[in-house]
Amino acid sequence: MDVTKEITKEIFEQYVPAAKMPERNTSVFNRMVPYFSLSYQYLQNLLFQGMDELMDAEDLKGGILQFVCIHAFFRAIPSLDLVLTGTGFGIVSTNDTAPASQTRVKALRDEMEWQSLMAISRLLAILVKTDGWGASAAGKNAIPSLYYDPNQMTQFGPIDNNLSMADNWRRICQYRATAEMMVRQEISFEYYDALRDRVRTAKMTNADIGVYNSALNYIARSIGDMAAGRPCIPPEKWELRDYMERYAELLPEYKQSKLYASIHGERYENQPEDPTFFFVN
């Protein structure tokens, strides 16, 4: 079922108050209709690839409608002849309206882009608790890293007040892979992959949450350093490994990893009868 067919003028204006028009004025809504299907398809490819049946789930429908309305308006803004009205923006010209300035239009578009990212964040919060989604191709594509959710930025940063929130998120995505790789090497490849899987399926333990929060703080700090052209703090100085060593019994993938074995492996002791002397670093 295509939920975009359920979008009425009232529903659209509920999620996009900036586009609210008098009851009988449907000009903005009519212009938006072709964009609803485009945004719905975009969301389908982004979060539901191969699991399209989830798009009909009642607990997801509201979030899907919200995203489609906001994202469609975000996409449509450049093609609309926007004017300022008493209640927000419109596309009709009367004596009571004035052309919207480029600054106001850009601010509106930035806000709509951020709101669409927040709508995705709300959907992800439901999807990670949905059986089968986290282990699917859709789940793996949607959550490729530990720092995956734009909403995490409001807690962990970094945020440059000279940039829009959406531009701040783009900056995070630009530097994220390098910071995540440093974390992956520090906590072991095996445990990093297991932790990411549990993030996708909302199955983190208390011990996992401790590692996860520390890792996100380190990733955010490193992204800020890289964006500013500063050297990153070496991950070993973040004391992340110290935490994992204290709770190694609760982190089985780490304890069974090659990294753990290399740290705790017994050194070979040369014996007098050995024909060859082995140097072990």
N, C-alpha and C positions, 0 to 999 in steps of 0.2 A: 504494500500500500504506500502511495506517495503522500506523505503528510502535508506537503505543500498545498494540496487541494483544500486543506482545512484552514488555511490562512485567510482571515477576513481583514477588512480595514481595521476593525477594533483590535484584533490580535496583533496585527502589525504595529499599530500605534502604541499598544501596551508595552512592547519591547523596544520601540524606537520613538520615544516621546518627542524628539526633535522634529519628527516628520508629522506631528499631529496637525490635522486640518479640521475645519468645521464639518459637522456631520454629513452634509450633502456634498461637500467638496471631496471628490475621490481622485483628484488629479495626480497627487503623489503616489497613492496606492496603485493606481492603474499603470503608472510608469514602472512600478516595481515588479509587477507580476512576472515578466520574463526572467528577472534575475533570481527569483525564488528557486526555480529548477536548477539553475547553474550552481547556486550555493549549496543546494541539497546534494547535487552530484559531487561537488567538491568535498563535502563532509563524508559522503559515502566512501570515497576513495581514501580519505585521510584516516578514518577511524573504523570503518565497517567492512573493509575489503574481505570478501569471502564470507562475511557474517551478516549479510543484508537483512536477515530475518530479525535481528536485534533492533532494527530501526522502527519496528512496529511495537516494541515493548512499551507498556504504559509508563513505566518509571523513567524512560528515556525521552518520551514524546515531547514533554514540555521543554526539555533542554535542546532538543533538535529544532523545535519551532523557534525558540529564542535565538539560537545560532543562525538559522536560515534568515530570519528577519533582519538581524543586525548585520550579518555579513553581506546580504544582498544590498542593503542600503549603503554599506561601505563601498561595495563595488560600483554602485550606480552613481555615487556622488559626482565623479568627473563628468558624467554625461548629462547631469541635471543643471538647468539654469536656475540656480538657487537664489532666492531672495529672502530677506529677513521679514518676519511677520511678528505680530504681537505675541504669538505663542511659541515661536521657534523659527524653523525654516520652511519655505514653501517653494513652489515653482510657478506661481502665478504672479502677475504684475498688476498692482492696483495703486491707487494714490496713497495707500497706507503702508506700502512696502518700499524697501530700498534694496538695491543689489547687495548681496552678501560679499564682504571683502574677502580677498584671497586668504588673509590671515585667519578670518573666522571659519572659512571653508576648510582650510588645512587643519585647524584645531578640531573641527567636527569630524573630519575623516580620521585623524589620529585617535580620537576618542572612540569612534566606531570600530576601528581596527583593534584597539585594546579590549573593548567590550566583547568582540568576537573571540579573542583569545581567551578571555575569562569564561565565555560560554563553553569553549572546548575544555577548559580546565574542569568545569562542573560536570561535563559529560564523562571525562576521564575518571573522576572520583567515583562515578557509578559503575563504569565499565570494568575497572580493576576488581570489583567485587562480584562481577558477573561470571558464572561458571563457563570456562572454556575460552573466554576472550583473551586473557593474559597470555595463554600458551599458543594462541593463533597467530597467523602471519600479520593480521591486523594489529594485535596487541604488541608484537615485536617491532613493527614499523612505527607505531605511535609512541612507544616508549623505548627509544634506542639507547638511553643513557640513564644515569641516576638523577641528573638535573634535567628533567624532561618537561616540567610543568611551569608555564609562565607565572602561575600564582606563587611558585616558590621564590620568585624574584622579590616579592614584597616582604618575605621573611629573611632571606639570605643575601639579597642584593647580587651584584653591585648595581646601584642606580645613580645615573648621572642626571642631575636635575635640569641640565641644558638640553636633554633629549626627551622625546615623547616616550611613554611607557613601551609602546610597540617597538620603537627604535632601540630602546634599552634591551628588549628581549632579542632583537636581531643581533645586537652586539654580543650578548651571552652565547647565542648559537654559533657565532663566528669563532669564538675562542674556546668553546666548551670541550671539544674533542681532545685538545692538548691537555687540559686540566684533568679530564676524566682518565686519560691514559696514565698520568702520573699517579692518580689514586689507584688505578687498576694494578700497577706495578707494586705499589706499596702494600696493598691488602691481599695480593695474589690474584692471578687471573681466575683461578677456580672459584674463589669466594666472591669476587666481583660479579661474575656471571650468575652465581647462585643468588646473590643479593638483588641483582637487577630482576631476576625471575620472580622473586618474592615481592618486589615492588609492583610488578605487573599484575600480581594476583592477590595483593593485599594480605600477604601471609608473613610479614616480617615479625620476628620475635622481639622481645625487649632488648636482647643483646644486639640484634640486627639494627634496631632503631638507633642505638647509641653510635654504632659505626656510621650509619646512614647520615645522621645529623652532623657528625664531625666531618664526614666526607663532603657534604654539601657546603659547609662553612669553608672548607679548604678550597673547593672548586670555585666558589664565589670570590674568595680572596685572590686566587690565582688569576681569574678572569680580569678582575680589577687591575692587578699588577701588569698583566700582559697588555691590556688596553691603554695603560698609562706609560708603557715602555719600560717598566721596572722589572728586575729579575724576580722570579717567584720564590717564595720560601720553599726550601727543599721539603718534600713531604715527610721525610724522616724526623724533621724538627717539629712537626705538627702533633706529635705524640699519639698519632692514630694507631701505630703499631703497638705502642705500650698498652693501650686499651685492649687491643685484640689479644695480646699475650696474657693479660689478666683474666680474660674471659674465653680463652681458647677452647675450653671444654664445651662452651655453648655455641661455638662457631665451627661445626664439624668440617665444612668445606675448607676453611682456612687450616685447620689442624692436619687435614689430609693433603694439603697442597704441596707442590714442589718447593715453594718458597719456605714453608714451615720446616720441611725436611732439610733444606739447605742451612737453615738457621740452627736447628736443633740436632742435626745429624752427628753421630759420634765420629770423632777423628780416628783414623787408623794409627795405631801405635806400632812403630817399628820394633821388631823383636831381634835379639842377637843372632838368631839362626837364619834370618832372612838373607837370601843371596843378593837382594837388591835393596837399597835404601830409598824409601818413598818420601818425597817431599810433599806435604799436604798444606795448602794455604788455609 
